[in-house]
């Protein structure tokens, strides 16, 4: 199911001339293995959040 959802998202992005599809996960999330298997690359960006 996850593979199919990611495929639909990437196809939609291509059809709509998007520059990229970004994913955000917690460190150690096992889903990262699936993302990498499907062609996603780890970014060098560091994200910060400010929780209210």
PDB file of N, CA, C, O and CB in Angstrom:
ATOM      1  N   UNK A   1       0.818  -1.196   0.000  1.00  0.00           N
ATOM      2  CA  UNK A   1       0.000   0.000   0.000  1.00  0.00           C
ATOM      3  C   UNK A   1       0.862   1.261   0.000  1.00  0.00           C
ATOM      4  O   UNK A   1       0.565   2.204  -0.733  1.00  0.00           O
ATOM      5  CB  UNK A   1      -0.930  -0.002   1.202  1.00  0.00           C
ATOM      6  N   UNK A   2       1.919   1.296   0.804  1.00  0.00           N
ATOM      7  CA  UNK A   2       2.789   2.473   0.866  1.00  0.00           C
ATOM      8  C   UNK A   2       3.459   2.719  -0.479  1.00  0.00           C
ATOM      9  O   UNK A   2       3.550   3.862  -0.926  1.00  0.00           O
ATOM     10  CB  UNK A   2       3.852   2.303   1.963  1.00  0.00           C
ATOM     11  N   UNK A   3       3.926   1.663  -1.124  1.00  0.00           N
ATOM     12  CA  UNK A   3       4.564   1.812  -2.438  1.00  0.00           C
ATOM     13  C   UNK A   3       3.597   2.420  -3.441  1.00  0.00           C
ATOM     14  O   UNK A   3       3.973   3.296  -4.221  1.00  0.00           O
ATOM     15  CB  UNK A   3       5.072   0.455  -2.952  1.00  0.00           C
ATOM     16  N   UNK A   4       2.369   1.963  -3.423  1.00  0.00           N
ATOM     17  CA  UNK A   4       1.363   2.463  -4.368  1.00  0.00           C
ATOM     18  C   UNK A   4       1.072   3.942  -4.113  1.00  0.00           C
ATOM     19  O   UNK A   4       0.934   4.719  -5.057  1.00  0.00           O
ATOM     20  CB  UNK A   4       0.062   1.638  -4.260  1.00  0.00           C
ATOM     21  N   UNK A   5       0.977   4.332  -2.839  1.00  0.00           N
ATOM     22  CA  UNK A   5       0.722   5.722  -2.502  1.00  0.00           C
ATOM     23  C   UNK A   5       1.879   6.613  -2.965  1.00  0.00           C
ATOM     24  O   UNK A   5       1.652   7.670  -3.554  1.00  0.00           O
ATOM     25  CB  UNK A   5       0.502   5.872  -0.990  1.00  0.00           C
ATOM     26  N   UNK A   6       3.108   6.191  -2.701  1.00  0.00           N
ATOM     27  CA  UNK A   6       4.266   6.970  -3.126  1.00  0.00           C
ATOM     28  C   UNK A   6       4.314   7.068  -4.646  1.00  0.00           C
ATOM     29  O   UNK A   6       4.626   8.129  -5.188  1.00  0.00           O
ATOM     30  CB  UNK A   6       5.563   6.346  -2.590  1.00  0.00           C
ATOM     31  N   UNK A   7       4.011   5.984  -5.329  1.00  0.00           N
ATOM     32  CA  UNK A   7       3.977   6.001  -6.800  1.00  0.00           C
ATOM     33  C   UNK A   7       2.939   7.013  -7.290  1.00  0.00           C
ATOM     34  O   UNK A   7       3.213   7.772  -8.220  1.00  0.00           O
ATOM     35  CB  UNK A   7       3.657   4.583  -7.360  1.00  0.00           C
ATOM     36  N   UNK A   8       1.757   7.034  -6.682  1.00  0.00           N
ATOM     37  CA  UNK A   8       0.720   7.978  -7.098  1.00  0.00           C
ATOM     38  C   UNK A   8       1.166   9.419  -6.874  1.00  0.00           C
ATOM     39  O   UNK A   8       0.920  10.289  -7.709  1.00  0.00           O
ATOM     40  CB  UNK A   8      -0.583   7.708  -6.339  1.00  0.00           C
ATOM     41  N   UNK A   9       1.815   9.661  -5.755  1.00  0.00           N
ATOM     42  CA  UNK A   9       2.288  11.015  -5.445  1.00  0.00           C
ATOM     43  C   UNK A   9       3.355  11.453  -6.439  1.00  0.00           C
ATOM     44  O   UNK A   9       3.302  12.572  -6.950  1.00  0.00           O
ATOM     45  CB  UNK A   9       2.843  11.081  -4.009  1.00  0.00           C
ATOM     46  N   UNK A  10       4.327  10.582  -6.720  1.00  0.00           N
ATOM     47  CA  UNK A  10       5.396  10.968  -7.644  1.00  0.00           C
ATOM     48  C   UNK A  10       4.862  11.153  -9.062  1.00  0.00           C
ATOM     49  O   UNK A  10       5.323  12.041  -9.779  1.00  0.00           O
ATOM     50  CB  UNK A  10       6.512   9.915  -7.637  1.00  0.00           C
ATOM     51  N   UNK A  11       3.904  10.333  -9.476  1.00  0.00           N
ATOM     52  CA  UNK A  11       3.304  10.503 -10.807  1.00  0.00           C
ATOM     53  C   UNK A  11       2.538  11.820 -10.881  1.00  0.00           C
ATOM     54  O   UNK A  11       2.630  12.530 -11.882  1.00  0.00           O
ATOM     55  CB  UNK A  11       2.364   9.321 -11.138  1.00  0.00           C
ATOM     56  N   UNK A  12       1.789  12.151  -9.839  1.00  0.00           N
ATOM     57  CA  UNK A  12       1.064  13.418  -9.791  1.00  0.00           C
ATOM     58  C   UNK A  12       2.043  14.586  -9.884  1.00  0.00           C
ATOM     59  O   UNK A  12       1.802  15.551 -10.608  1.00  0.00           O
ATOM     60  CB  UNK A  12       0.223  13.519  -8.498  1.00  0.00           C
ATOM     61  N   UNK A  13       3.144  14.490  -9.148  1.00  0.00           N
ATOM     62  CA  UNK A  13       4.152  15.559  -9.155  1.00  0.00           C
ATOM     63  C   UNK A  13       4.750  15.727 -10.553  1.00  0.00           C
ATOM     64  O   UNK A  13       4.942  16.853 -11.012  1.00  0.00           O
ATOM     65  CB  UNK A  13       5.272  15.257  -8.130  1.00  0.00           C
ATOM     66  N   UNK A  14       5.043  14.626 -11.226  1.00  0.00           N
ATOM     67  CA  UNK A  14       5.600  14.695 -12.582  1.00  0.00           C
ATOM     68  C   UNK A  14       4.600  15.328 -13.551  1.00  0.00           C
ATOM     69  O   UNK A  14       4.959  16.190 -14.352  1.00  0.00           O
ATOM     70  CB  UNK A  14       5.995  13.288 -13.073  1.00  0.00           C
ATOM     71  N   UNK A  15       3.351  14.891 -13.467  1.00  0.00           N
ATOM     72  CA  UNK A  15       2.307  15.407 -14.356  1.00  0.00           C
ATOM     73  C   UNK A  15       2.075  16.901 -14.157  1.00  0.00           C
ATOM     74  O   UNK A  15       1.641  17.592 -15.078  1.00  0.00           O
ATOM     75  CB  UNK A  15       1.007  14.652 -14.131  1.00  0.00           C
ATOM     76  N   UNK A  16       2.362  17.397 -12.962  1.00  0.00           N
ATOM     77  CA  UNK A  16       2.125  18.801 -12.642  1.00  0.00           C
ATOM     78  C   UNK A  16       3.417  19.617 -12.604  1.00  0.00           C
ATOM     79  O   UNK A  16       3.458  20.714 -12.046  1.00  0.00           O
ATOM     80  CB  UNK A  16       1.414  18.910 -11.311  1.00  0.00           C
ATOM     81  N   UNK A  17       4.476  19.058 -13.210  1.00  0.00           N
ATOM     82  CA  UNK A  17       5.760  19.744 -13.352  1.00  0.00           C
ATOM     83  C   UNK A  17       6.332  20.244 -12.027  1.00  0.00           C
ATOM     84  O   UNK A  17       6.922  21.322 -11.965  1.00  0.00           O
ATOM     85  CB  UNK A  17       5.610  20.902 -14.295  1.00  0.00           C
ATOM     86  N   UNK A  18       6.155  19.465 -10.984  1.00  0.00           N
ATOM     87  CA  UNK A  18       6.740  19.812  -9.683  1.00  0.00           C
ATOM     88  C   UNK A  18       8.243  19.553  -9.718  1.00  0.00           C
ATOM     89  O   UNK A  18       8.717  18.692 -10.459  1.00  0.00           O
ATOM     90  CB  UNK A  18       6.070  18.997  -8.534  1.00  0.00           C
ATOM     91  N   UNK A  19       8.969  20.290  -8.927  1.00  0.00           N
ATOM     92  CA  UNK A  19      10.426  20.146  -8.896  1.00  0.00           C
ATOM     93  C   UNK A  19      10.868  18.963  -8.059  1.00  0.00           C
ATOM     94  O   UNK A  19      11.910  18.368  -8.334  1.00  0.00           O
ATOM     95  CB  UNK A  19      11.062  21.406  -8.365  1.00  0.00           C
ATOM     96  N   UNK A  20      10.092  18.611  -7.037  1.00  0.00           N
ATOM     97  CA  UNK A  20      10.499  17.523  -6.145  1.00  0.00           C
ATOM     98  C   UNK A  20       9.321  17.072  -5.287  1.00  0.00           C
ATOM     99  O   UNK A  20       8.295  17.745  -5.187  1.00  0.00           O
ATOM    100  CB  UNK A  20      11.675  17.965  -5.248  1.00  0.00           C
ATOM    101  N   UNK A  21       9.507  15.927  -4.684  1.00  0.00           N
ATOM    102  CA  UNK A  21       8.613  15.422  -3.632  1.00  0.00           C
ATOM    103  C   UNK A  21       9.492  15.272  -2.401  1.00  0.00           C
ATOM    104  O   UNK A  21      10.526  14.606  -2.452  1.00  0.00           O
ATOM    105  CB  UNK A  21       7.901  14.037  -4.035  1.00  0.00           C
ATOM    106  N   UNK A  22       9.090  15.881  -1.307  1.00  0.00           N
ATOM    107  CA  UNK A  22       9.876  15.830  -0.079  1.00  0.00           C
ATOM    108  C   UNK A  22       9.133  15.019   0.977  1.00  0.00           C
ATOM    109  O   UNK A  22       7.907  15.065   1.079  1.00  0.00           O
ATOM    110  CB  UNK A  22      10.174  17.255   0.440  1.00  0.00           C
ATOM    111  N   UNK A  23       9.903  14.284   1.750  1.00  0.00           N
ATOM    112  CA  UNK A  23       9.361  13.497   2.852  1.00  0.00           C
ATOM    113  C   UNK A  23      10.067  13.914   4.133  1.00  0.00           C
ATOM    114  O   UNK A  23      11.251  14.254   4.114  1.00  0.00           O
ATOM    115  CB  UNK A  23       9.527  11.965   2.593  1.00  0.00           C
ATOM    116  N   UNK A  24       9.352  13.890   5.225  1.00  0.00           N
ATOM    117  CA  UNK A  24       9.942  14.221   6.519  1.00  0.00           C
ATOM    118  C   UNK A  24       9.602  13.099   7.487  1.00  0.00           C
ATOM    119  O   UNK A  24       8.432  12.758   7.664  1.00  0.00           O
ATOM    120  CB  UNK A  24       9.428  15.604   7.051  1.00  0.00           C
ATOM    121  N   UNK A  25      10.624  12.526   8.114  1.00  0.00           N
ATOM    122  CA  UNK A  25      10.408  11.438   9.060  1.00  0.00           C
ATOM    123  C   UNK A  25      11.268  11.645  10.300  1.00  0.00           C
ATOM    124  O   UNK A  25      12.221  12.425  10.294  1.00  0.00           O
ATOM    125  CB  UNK A  25      10.721  10.080   8.408  1.00  0.00           C
ATOM    126  N   UNK A  26      10.920  10.944  11.340  1.00  0.00           N
ATOM    127  CA  UNK A  26      11.729  10.966  12.557  1.00  0.00           C
ATOM    128  C   UNK A  26      12.998  10.143  12.327  1.00  0.00           C
ATOM    129  O   UNK A  26      13.012   9.226  11.506  1.00  0.00           O
ATOM    130  CB  UNK A  26      10.923  10.416  13.777  1.00  0.00           C
ATOM    131  N   UNK A  27      14.043  10.476  13.047  1.00  0.00           N
ATOM    132  CA  UNK A  27      15.268   9.672  12.972  1.00  0.00           C
ATOM    133  C   UNK A  27      14.938   8.240  13.359  1.00  0.00           C
ATOM    134  O   UNK A  27      14.176   7.993  14.293  1.00  0.00           O
ATOM    135  CB  UNK A  27      16.385  10.252  13.898  1.00  0.00           C
ATOM    136  N   UNK A  28      15.519   7.309  12.629  1.00  0.00           N
ATOM    137  CA  UNK A  28      15.323   5.904  12.953  1.00  0.00           C
ATOM    138  C   UNK A  28      14.008   5.304  12.469  1.00  0.00           C
ATOM    139  O   UNK A  28      13.726   4.138  12.747  1.00  0.00           O
ATOM    140  CB  UNK A  28      15.412   5.734  14.406  1.00  0.00           C
ATOM    141  N   UNK A  29      13.201   6.080  11.750  1.00  0.00           N
ATOM    142  CA  UNK A  29      11.935   5.561  11.229  1.00  0.00           C
ATOM    143  C   UNK A  29      12.241   4.488  10.180  1.00  0.00           C
ATOM    144  O   UNK A  29      12.930   4.771   9.200  1.00  0.00           O
ATOM    145  CB  UNK A  29      11.060   6.712  10.616  1.00  0.00           C
ATOM    146  N   UNK A  30      11.741   3.265  10.368  1.00  0.00           N
ATOM    147  CA  UNK A  30      12.039   2.189   9.419  1.00  0.00           C
ATOM    148  C   UNK A  30      11.523   2.453   8.000  1.00  0.00           C
ATOM    149  O   UNK A  30      11.987   1.822   7.050  1.00  0.00           O
ATOM    150  CB  UNK A  30      11.450   0.904   9.924  1.00  0.00           C
ATOM    151  N   UNK A  31      10.582   3.366   7.850  1.00  0.00           N
ATOM    152  CA  UNK A  31      10.064   3.689   6.513  1.00  0.00           C
ATOM    153  C   UNK A  31      11.145   4.293   5.628  1.00  0.00           C
ATOM    154  O   UNK A  31      11.015   4.273   4.404  1.00  0.00           O
ATOM    155  CB  UNK A  31       8.882   4.655   6.618  1.00  0.00           C
ATOM    156  N   UNK A  32      12.205   4.827   6.218  1.00  0.00           N
ATOM    157  CA  UNK A  32      13.276   5.421   5.433  1.00  0.00           C
ATOM    158  C   UNK A  32      13.904   4.408   4.485  1.00  0.00           C
ATOM    159  O   UNK A  32      14.340   4.773   3.394  1.00  0.00           O
ATOM    160  CB  UNK A  32      14.336   6.002   6.349  1.00  0.00           C
ATOM    161  N   UNK A  33      13.955   3.162   4.880  1.00  0.00           N
ATOM    162  CA  UNK A  33      14.499   2.118   4.000  1.00  0.00           C
ATOM    163  C   UNK A  33      13.648   1.987   2.738  1.00  0.00           C
ATOM    164  O   UNK A  33      14.183   1.825   1.641  1.00  0.00           O
ATOM    165  CB  UNK A  33      14.568   0.759   4.742  1.00  0.00           C
ATOM    166  N   UNK A  34      12.326   2.058   2.890  1.00  0.00           N
ATOM    167  CA  UNK A  34      11.434   1.995   1.733  1.00  0.00           C
ATOM    168  C   UNK A  34      11.646   3.200   0.836  1.00  0.00           C
ATOM    169  O   UNK A  34      11.736   3.057  -0.383  1.00  0.00           O
ATOM    170  CB  UNK A  34       9.969   1.916   2.180  1.00  0.00           C
ATOM    171  N   UNK A  35      11.726   4.394   1.428  1.00  0.00           N
ATOM    172  CA  UNK A  35      11.913   5.602   0.627  1.00  0.00           C
ATOM    173  C   UNK A  35      13.191   5.512  -0.200  1.00  0.00           C
ATOM    174  O   UNK A  35      13.195   5.851  -1.384  1.00  0.00           O
ATOM    175  CB  UNK A  35      11.952   6.843   1.528  1.00  0.00           C
ATOM    176  N   UNK A  36      14.263   5.061   0.419  1.00  0.00           N
ATOM    177  CA  UNK A  36      15.531   4.941  -0.299  1.00  0.00           C
ATOM    178  C   UNK A  36      15.443   3.882  -1.393  1.00  0.00           C
ATOM    179  O   UNK A  36      16.004   4.054  -2.474  1.00  0.00           O
ATOM    180  CB  UNK A  36      16.665   4.599   0.674  1.00  0.00           C
ATOM    181  N   UNK A  37      14.739   2.791  -1.111  1.00  0.00           N
ATOM    182  CA  UNK A  37      14.562   1.734  -2.110  1.00  0.00           C
ATOM    183  C   UNK A  37      13.796   2.251  -3.330  1.00  0.00           C
ATOM    184  O   UNK A  37      14.013   1.789  -4.450  1.00  0.00           O
ATOM    185  CB  UNK A  37      13.823   0.534  -1.491  1.00  0.00           C
ATOM    186  N   UNK A  38      12.898   3.215  -3.099  1.00  0.00           N
ATOM    187  CA  UNK A  38      12.085   3.767  -4.179  1.00  0.00           C
ATOM    188  C   UNK A  38      12.751   4.961  -4.866  1.00  0.00           C
ATOM    189  O   UNK A  38      12.151   5.586  -5.740  1.00  0.00           O
ATOM    190  CB  UNK A  38      10.732   4.181  -3.641  1.00  0.00           C
ATOM    191  N   UNK A  39      13.993   5.281  -4.475  1.00  0.00           N
ATOM    192  CA  UNK A  39      14.740   6.307  -5.175  1.00  0.00           C
ATOM    193  C   UNK A  39      14.903   7.633  -4.455  1.00  0.00           C
ATOM    194  O   UNK A  39      15.564   8.533  -4.974  1.00  0.00           O
ATOM    195  CB  UNK A  39      14.106   6.552  -6.442  1.00  0.00           C
ATOM    196  N   UNK A  40      14.323   7.778  -3.283  1.00  0.00           N
ATOM    197  CA  UNK A  40      14.500   9.018  -2.529  1.00  0.00           C
ATOM    198  C   UNK A  40      15.909   9.065  -1.959  1.00  0.00           C
ATOM    199  O   UNK A  40      16.461   8.035  -1.573  1.00  0.00           O
ATOM    200  CB  UNK A  40      13.447   9.137  -1.396  1.00  0.00           C
ATOM    201  N   UNK A  41      16.492  10.260  -1.905  1.00  0.00           N
ATOM    202  CA  UNK A  41      17.831  10.468  -1.362  1.00  0.00           C
ATOM    203  C   UNK A  41      17.734  11.318  -0.107  1.00  0.00           C
ATOM    204  O   UNK A  41      16.914  12.232  -0.019  1.00  0.00           O
ATOM    205  CB  UNK A  41      18.761  11.138  -2.406  1.00  0.00           C
ATOM    206  N   UNK A  42      18.586  11.001   0.867  1.00  0.00           N
ATOM    207  CA  UNK A  42      18.609  11.796   2.097  1.00  0.00           C
ATOM    208  C   UNK A  42      19.115  13.197   1.792  1.00  0.00           C
ATOM    209  O   UNK A  42      20.105  13.368   1.081  1.00  0.00           O
ATOM    210  CB  UNK A  42      19.494  11.123   3.175  1.00  0.00           C
ATOM    211  N   UNK A  43      18.440  14.185   2.326  1.00  0.00           N
ATOM    212  CA  UNK A  43      18.791  15.577   2.110  1.00  0.00           C
ATOM    213  C   UNK A  43      19.838  16.031   3.119  1.00  0.00           C
ATOM    214  O   UNK A  43      19.975  15.447   4.194  1.00  0.00           O
ATOM    215  CB  UNK A  43      17.548  16.459   2.199  1.00  0.00           C
ATOM    216  N   UNK A  44      20.565  17.067   2.767  1.00  0.00           N
ATOM    217  CA  UNK A  44      21.537  17.632   3.697  1.00  0.00           C
ATOM    218  C   UNK A  44      20.928  18.753   4.539  1.00  0.00           C
ATOM    219  O   UNK A  44      21.619  19.348   5.366  1.00  0.00           O
ATOM    220  CB  UNK A  44      22.749  18.154   2.936  1.00  0.00           C
ATOM    221  N   UNK A  45      19.647  19.047   4.338  1.00  0.00           N
ATOM    222  CA  UNK A  45      18.989  20.097   5.095  1.00  0.00           C
ATOM    223  C   UNK A  45      18.718  19.652   6.523  1.00  0.00           C
ATOM    224  O   UNK A  45      18.494  18.471   6.788  1.00  0.00           O
ATOM    225  CB  UNK A  45      17.691  20.506   4.417  1.00  0.00           C
ATOM    226  N   UNK A  46      18.741  20.590   7.414  1.00  0.00           N
ATOM    227  CA  UNK A  46      18.406  20.350   8.822  1.00  0.00           C
ATOM    228  C   UNK A  46      17.161  21.164   9.128  1.00  0.00           C
ATOM    229  O   UNK A  46      17.111  22.359   8.837  1.00  0.00           O
ATOM    230  CB  UNK A  46      19.599  20.734   9.790  1.00  0.00           C
ATOM    231  N   UNK A  47      16.168  20.533   9.706  1.00  0.00           N
ATOM    232  CA  UNK A  47      14.904  21.199   9.970  1.00  0.00           C
ATOM    233  C   UNK A  47      14.773  21.554  11.439  1.00  0.00           C
ATOM    234  O   UNK A  47      15.246  20.829  12.315  1.00  0.00           O
ATOM    235  CB  UNK A  47      13.741  20.325   9.535  1.00  0.00           C
ATOM    236  N   UNK A  48      14.125  22.679  11.694  1.00  0.00           N
ATOM    237  CA  UNK A  48      13.843  23.123  13.061  1.00  0.00           C
ATOM    238  C   UNK A  48      12.339  23.343  13.188  1.00  0.00           C
ATOM    239  O   UNK A  48      11.684  23.769  12.237  1.00  0.00           O
ATOM    240  CB  UNK A  48      14.639  24.434  13.416  1.00  0.00           C
ATOM    241  N   UNK A  49      11.804  23.053  14.357  1.00  0.00           N
ATOM    242  CA  UNK A  49      10.393  23.294  14.645  1.00  0.00           C
ATOM    243  C   UNK A  49      10.283  24.131  15.908  1.00  0.00           C
ATOM    244  O   UNK A  49      11.097  24.029  16.826  1.00  0.00           O
ATOM    245  CB  UNK A  49       9.614  21.958  14.801  1.00  0.00           C
ATOM    246  N   UNK A  50       9.260  24.954  15.922  1.00  0.00           N
ATOM    247  CA  UNK A  50       8.939  25.730  17.112  1.00  0.00           C
ATOM    248  C   UNK A  50       7.522  25.332  17.499  1.00  0.00           C
ATOM    249  O   UNK A  50       6.559  25.710  16.832  1.00  0.00           O
ATOM    250  CB  UNK A  50       9.071  27.296  16.863  1.00  0.00           C
ATOM    251  N   UNK A  51       7.399  24.580  18.562  1.00  0.00           N
ATOM    252  CA  UNK A  51       6.095  24.097  18.996  1.00  0.00           C
ATOM    253  C   UNK A  51       5.442  25.090  19.949  1.00  0.00           C
ATOM    254  O   UNK A  51       6.088  25.609  20.858  1.00  0.00           O
ATOM    255  CB  UNK A  51       6.227  22.727  19.667  1.00  0.00           C
ATOM    256  N   UNK A  52       4.177  25.344  19.735  1.00  0.00           N
ATOM    257  CA  UNK A  52       3.417  26.259  20.582  1.00  0.00           C
ATOM    258  C   UNK A  52       2.590  25.511  21.596  1.00  0.00           C
ATOM    259  O   UNK A  52       1.885  26.128  22.394  1.00  0.00           O
ATOM    260  CB  UNK A  52       2.522  27.142  19.744  1.00  0.00           C
TER     261      UNK A  52
END
